[in-house]
Amino acid sequence: MWSQHVPNIRSWEYKALVWQDGDTPVMFISDVFDWDANSAVLRDVPMLEGGIYSLNVAVYFGEGYAYSEYVIFEWSSVVAK
């Protein structure tokens, strides 16, 4: 008899990853967040003004992982008004 697999979502976790892109010097930062997080903050990420970076968020679970599209952006410490 077959029974449906019920995932234990409490064992899931999110991982936010940021790394350099293009000619920007090598940098890789990641951090893990609880499965039920509504938001996440990566603190003290050493980005260079004008550097090009890639951001990705993945969910990890017992059978593997799934990831979002890569978001490529240019870092500016100036906040648009």
C-alpha distances in whole Angstrom, upper triangle without the diagonal:
4,7,10,13,16,19,21,24,27,26,27,31,34,36,39,41,45,47,50,50,53,56,55,56,52,50,47,46,42,41,37,37,34,31,33,36,38,41,42,45,46,49,52,51,54,54,58,59,59,56,53,50,46,43,40,37,34,31,29,25,23,22,25,28,29,33,35,38,41,44,47,50,54,55,58,59,61,59,59,61
4,7,9,12,15,18,21,24,24,24,28,30,33,36,38,41,43,46,46,49,53,52,52,49,47,43,42,39,37,34,33,31,28,29,33,35,37,38,42,43,46,49,47,50,51,54,56,55,52,49,46,42,40,36,33,30,27,25,22,20,19,22,24,26,29,32,34,37,40,44,47,50,51,54,55,57,55,56,57
4,6,9,12,15,18,20,21,21,25,27,30,33,36,39,41,45,45,48,51,50,50,47,45,41,40,36,35,31,31,28,25,26,30,31,34,35,39,40,43,46,45,48,48,52,54,53,50,48,44,40,38,34,31,28,25,23,20,18,17,21,23,24,27,30,33,36,39,42,45,48,49,52,53,54,52,53,55
4,6,9,13,15,18,18,18,22,24,27,30,32,36,38,41,42,45,48,47,47,44,42,38,37,33,32,29,27,25,22,23,26,28,31,32,35,37,40,43,42,45,45,48,50,50,47,44,41,37,34,31,28,24,21,20,17,16,15,18,20,21,24,26,29,32,35,38,41,45,45,48,49,51,49,49,51
4,6,9,12,15,15,15,19,21,24,27,29,33,35,38,39,42,45,44,44,41,39,35,34,30,28,25,24,22,19,20,24,26,28,29,32,33,37,40,39,42,42,45,47,47,44,42,38,34,32,28,25,22,18,17,13,12,11,15,17,18,22,24,27,30,33,36,39,42,43,46,46,48,46,47,49
4,7,9,12,12,13,17,19,22,25,28,32,34,38,38,42,45,43,43,40,38,34,32,29,27,23,22,19,16,17,21,23,25,27,30,31,34,38,37,40,41,44,46,46,43,41,37,33,30,27,23,20,17,16,12,11,12,15,16,18,21,23,27,29,32,35,38,41,41,44,44,46,44,45,47
4,6,9,9,9,13,15,19,22,24,28,31,34,35,39,41,40,40,37,34,30,28,25,23,19,18,16,12,14,18,20,22,23,27,28,31,34,33,36,37,40,42,42,40,37,33,30,27,23,20,17,13,12,9,8,9,12,13,15,18,20,24,26,29,32,34,38,38,40,41,43,41,42,44
4,5,6,7,11,14,17,21,24,27,30,34,35,39,41,39,39,36,33,30,27,23,21,17,16,13,11,12,16,19,21,22,25,26,29,32,32,35,36,40,41,42,39,37,33,30,27,23,20,17,13,12,9,8,11,13,14,16,19,21,25,27,29,32,34,38,37,40,40,42,40,42,43
4,5,5,8,11,15,18,21,25,27,31,33,36,39,37,37,34,31,27,25,21,19,15,13,10,7,9,12,15,17,18,21,23,26,29,29,32,33,36,38,39,36,34,30,27,24,20,17,14,11,10,8,9,11,13,13,14,16,18,22,24,26,29,31,34,34,36,36,38,37,38,40
4,5,8,11,15,18,21,25,28,31,33,37,39,37,37,34,31,27,24,20,17,14,12,8,6,8,11,14,17,17,20,22,24,28,28,31,32,36,38,39,36,34,31,28,24,21,18,15,12,11,9,10,14,15,14,16,18,20,24,26,27,30,32,35,34,36,36,38,36,38,40
4,7,10,13,17,19,23,26,30,31,35,37,35,35,31,28,25,22,18,16,12,11,9,7,10,13,16,18,18,21,21,24,27,27,30,31,35,37,38,35,33,29,26,23,20,17,14,11,9,7,7,11,12,12,15,17,19,23,24,26,29,31,34,33,36,36,38,37,38,40
4,7,10,14,16,20,23,27,28,32,34,32,32,29,26,22,20,16,14,10,9,7,5,9,11,14,15,15,18,19,22,25,24,28,28,32,34,35,32,30,26,23,20,17,13,10,7,6,5,7,10,10,9,11,13,16,19,21,23,26,28,30,30,33,33,35,34,35,37
4,7,10,13,17,20,23,25,29,31,29,29,26,23,19,16,13,10,7,6,5,4,8,9,12,13,12,15,15,18,21,21,24,25,28,31,31,28,27,23,20,17,14,10,8,6,5,7,10,12,11,9,11,12,14,18,18,20,23,25,27,27,29,29,32,30,32,34
4,7,10,13,17,20,22,26,28,26,26,23,20,16,14,10,8,6,5,6,6,9,8,11,10,9,12,12,16,19,18,21,22,25,27,28,25,23,19,17,13,10,7,6,4,6,9,13,14,12,9,10,9,11,14,15,16,19,21,24,23,26,26,28,27,29,31
4,6,10,13,17,19,23,25,22,22,19,16,13,10,7,6,4,6,9,10,12,11,13,12,9,11,10,14,16,15,18,19,22,24,25,22,20,16,14,11,8,6,5,6,7,11,14,16,13,10,10,9,11,14,13,15,17,19,21,20,23,24,26,25,27,30
4,7,10,14,16,20,22,19,20,17,14,11,8,5,6,7,8,11,12,14,12,13,11,8,9,8,12,14,12,15,15,19,21,21,18,17,13,11,7,6,5,7,9,11,15,18,19,16,13,12,10,10,12,11,12,14,15,17,17,19,20,23,22,24,27
4,7,10,13,16,18,16,16,14,11,7,6,4,7,9,11,15,16,18,16,17,14,11,11,9,12,13,11,13,13,16,19,19,16,14,10,8,6,5,6,8,11,13,17,19,20,17,14,13,10,11,12,10,11,12,13,15,15,18,19,22,22,24,27
4,7,10,13,15,12,13,11,8,6,5,6,9,12,14,18,19,21,18,19,16,13,12,9,12,12,9,10,10,13,15,15,12,10,7,6,5,7,9,11,15,16,20,23,24,20,17,16,13,13,13,10,9,10,10,12,12,15,16,19,19,21,25
4,7,10,12,9,10,7,5,4,6,9,12,15,18,21,22,24,22,23,20,17,15,12,14,14,10,10,9,12,14,14,10,9,6,5,7,9,12,14,18,19,22,25,25,22,19,18,15,15,14,11,11,10,11,12,12,15,17,20,21,23,26
4,7,8,6,7,6,5,7,10,12,16,19,21,25,26,28,25,26,23,20,18,15,16,15,12,11,9,10,12,11,8,6,4,6,9,12,15,17,21,22,26,29,28,25,22,21,18,17,16,12,12,9,10,10,10,14,16,19,21,22,26
4,6,6,8,8,9,10,13,15,19,22,24,27,28,30,27,27,24,22,21,18,20,19,15,14,12,12,13,11,8,5,5,6,10,12,16,18,22,24,27,30,29,26,23,21,18,17,15,11,11,8,9,9,11,15,18,20,21,23,26
4,6,9,10,12,13,16,19,22,25,28,31,32,33,31,31,28,26,24,22,23,22,18,16,14,13,14,12,9,7,8,10,14,16,20,22,26,27,31,33,32,29,26,24,21,20,17,14,13,10,11,11,13,16,19,21,23,24,28
4,6,9,11,14,17,20,24,27,29,33,34,36,33,33,30,27,25,22,23,21,18,16,13,12,13,11,8,8,10,12,16,19,23,25,28,30,33,36,35,31,29,28,24,23,21,17,17,13,13,12,13,16,19,21,23,25,28
4,6,8,11,14,17,21,24,27,30,32,33,30,30,27,24,22,19,20,18,14,12,9,8,10,9,5,6,8,11,14,17,21,23,27,28,32,34,34,30,28,26,23,22,20,16,15,12,12,10,11,13,16,18,21,22,26
4,6,10,13,17,20,24,26,30,32,34,31,31,28,25,22,19,19,17,14,11,10,9,12,11,8,9,10,13,16,18,21,24,27,28,32,34,34,30,28,27,24,24,22,18,18,15,15,13,13,16,17,20,23,25,29
4,7,10,14,17,21,24,27,29,31,29,29,26,23,21,17,18,16,13,11,10,11,14,14,10,11,10,12,14,16,19,21,24,25,28,30,31,27,25,24,22,22,21,17,17,15,15,15,14,17,19,22,24,26,30
4,7,10,14,17,20,24,26,28,25,26,23,19,17,14,14,13,9,8,8,10,13,14,10,11,9,10,12,14,17,18,22,22,26,28,29,25,23,22,20,20,19,16,16,14,14,14,13,16,17,21,22,25,28
4,7,10,14,17,21,22,24,22,23,20,17,15,12,13,12,9,9,10,13,16,17,13,12,10,10,10,12,14,15,18,18,22,24,25,21,19,19,17,17,17,14,15,14,15,15,14,18,19,22,23,26,29
4,7,11,13,17,19,21,19,20,17,14,12,8,10,10,7,9,10,14,17,18,14,14,11,11,10,11,12,13,16,17,20,23,24,21,18,18,16,16,17,15,15,15,15,16,15,18,18,21,22,25,28
4,7,10,14,16,18,16,17,15,11,11,8,10,12,10,12,13,17,20,21,17,17,13,12,10,10,9,11,13,13,17,19,21,17,15,16,14,14,16,14,15,16,17,18,17,20,20,23,23,26,29
4,7,10,13,15,13,15,13,9,9,7,10,12,11,14,16,19,22,23,20,20,16,15,12,11,10,11,12,12,15,18,20,17,15,16,14,15,18,16,17,18,19,21,19,22,21,24,24,27,29
4,7,9,12,10,13,12,9,10,10,12,15,14,18,19,23,25,26,24,23,19,17,14,12,10,10,9,10,12,15,17,15,13,14,14,15,18,17,18,20,21,23,22,25,24,27,26,29,31
4,7,8,7,10,9,7,9,10,13,16,16,20,21,25,27,28,25,24,21,19,15,13,10,10,9,10,13,16,18,16,14,15,14,15,18,18,19,21,22,24,23,25,25,27,26,28,30
4,5,5,9,10,9,12,14,16,20,20,23,25,28,30,31,29,28,24,22,18,16,13,12,10,10,12,14,17,16,15,15,16,17,20,21,22,24,25,28,26,28,28,30,29,31,32
4,6,9,11,11,14,16,19,23,22,26,27,30,32,33,30,29,25,22,19,16,12,11,8,9,9,12,15,14,13,13,14,15,19,20,21,25,26,29,28,30,30,32,30,32,33
4,6,9,11,14,17,19,23,23,27,28,31,33,33,31,30,26,24,20,18,14,14,11,13,13,16,18,18,16,16,16,17,21,22,22,26,27,29,28,30,30,31,29,31,32
4,6,7,11,13,16,20,20,24,24,28,29,30,28,27,24,21,18,16,12,13,11,13,15,18,20,19,17,16,16,16,19,20,20,23,24,26,25,27,26,28,26,27,28
4,7,11,14,17,20,20,24,24,28,28,29,28,26,23,21,17,16,13,14,13,16,17,21,23,22,19,18,17,16,19,20,19,22,23,25,24,25,25,26,23,25,26
4,7,10,13,17,17,20,21,24,25,25,24,23,20,18,15,14,11,13,13,16,18,22,24,22,19,18,16,15,17,18,17,20,19,22,20,22,21,22,20,22,23
4,7,10,13,13,17,18,21,22,23,22,21,18,16,13,12,10,12,13,15,18,22,23,21,18,17,16,15,17,17,16,18,18,20,18,20,19,21,19,21,23
4,6,10,10,14,14,18,19,21,19,19,16,16,12,13,12,15,16,18,21,24,26,24,21,20,18,17,19,17,16,18,17,18,16,17,16,18,17,19,21
4,7,7,10,12,15,17,19,17,17,14,14,11,12,12,14,16,18,21,24,26,23,20,20,17,17,18,17,15,16,16,17,14,16,15,18,17,20,23
4,6,9,11,15,16,19,17,18,16,16,14,16,15,18,20,21,24,27,29,26,24,24,21,21,22,20,18,19,17,18,15,16,14,17,17,20,22
4,6,9,12,14,17,15,17,15,16,15,17,18,20,22,24,27,30,32,29,26,26,23,23,23,21,19,19,17,17,14,14,13,16,17,20,23
4,6,9,12,14,12,13,11,13,12,14,16,18,21,22,26,29,30,27,24,24,21,20,20,18,16,16,14,14,11,13,12,15,16,20,22
4,7,10,12,10,12,11,14,14,17,18,21,24,25,29,31,33,29,27,26,23,23,22,19,18,16,15,13,10,12,11,15,17,20,23
4,7,9,7,9,8,11,12,16,18,21,24,26,29,32,33,30,27,26,22,21,21,17,15,13,11,10,7,9,9,13,15,17,21
4,6,5,8,10,13,15,18,21,24,27,29,33,36,36,33,30,29,25,24,23,19,17,14,12,9,7,8,9,12,15,17,21
4,6,9,11,14,16,20,23,26,29,31,35,38,39,35,32,30,27,25,23,20,17,15,12,8,6,5,7,9,12,14,18
4,7,10,13,15,19,22,25,29,31,35,38,38,35,31,30,26,24,22,18,16,12,9,6,5,6,9,11,13,15,18
4,6,10,13,16,20,23,26,28,32,35,35,31,28,27,23,21,20,16,14,11,8,6,5,8,11,13,15,17,21
4,7,10,14,17,20,24,26,30,33,32,29,26,24,20,18,16,13,10,7,6,4,6,10,13,15,16,18,21
4,7,10,14,17,20,22,26,29,29,25,22,20,17,15,13,10,8,6,5,6,7,11,14,16,17,18,22
4,7,10,13,17,19,23,26,25,22,18,17,13,11,10,6,5,4,6,9,10,14,16,19,19,20,24
4,7,10,14,16,20,23,23,20,16,14,11,9,9,6,5,6,8,11,11,15,17,19,18,20,23
4,7,10,13,16,20,20,16,13,11,7,6,7,5,7,9,11,15,15,18,20,22,22,23,26
4,7,10,13,17,17,14,10,9,6,6,8,8,10,13,15,18,18,21,22,24,23,24,27
4,6,10,13,13,10,7,6,4,6,9,10,13,16,18,21,21,24,25,28,27,28,31
4,7,10,11,9,6,5,6,9,12,14,16,19,21,25,25,28,28,31,29,31,33
4,7,8,6,4,7,9,12,15,16,19,22,24,27,27,30,31,33,32,34,36
4,6,5,6,9,11,15,18,20,22,25,28,31,31,34,34,37,36,37,39
4,6,8,11,15,18,21,23,26,29,31,34,34,37,38,40,39,41,43
4,7,10,14,17,20,22,25,28,31,34,34,38,39,41,40,41,44
4,7,10,14,17,18,22,24,27,30,31,34,35,38,37,38,41
4,7,10,13,15,18,21,24,27,28,31,32,34,33,35,37
4,7,10,12,15,18,21,25,26,29,30,33,31,32,35
4,7,9,12,15,18,21,22,25,27,29,28,29,31
4,6,9,12,15,19,20,23,25,26,25,26,28
4,6,10,13,16,18,21,24,25,24,24,27
4,6,10,13,15,19,21,23,22,23,26
4,6,10,12,15,18,19,19,19,22
4,7,10,13,16,18,18,18,22
4,6,9,13,14,14,15,18
4,7,10,12,13,13,17
4,7,9,10,12,16
4,5,7,9,13
4,6,9,12
4,6,9
4,6
4
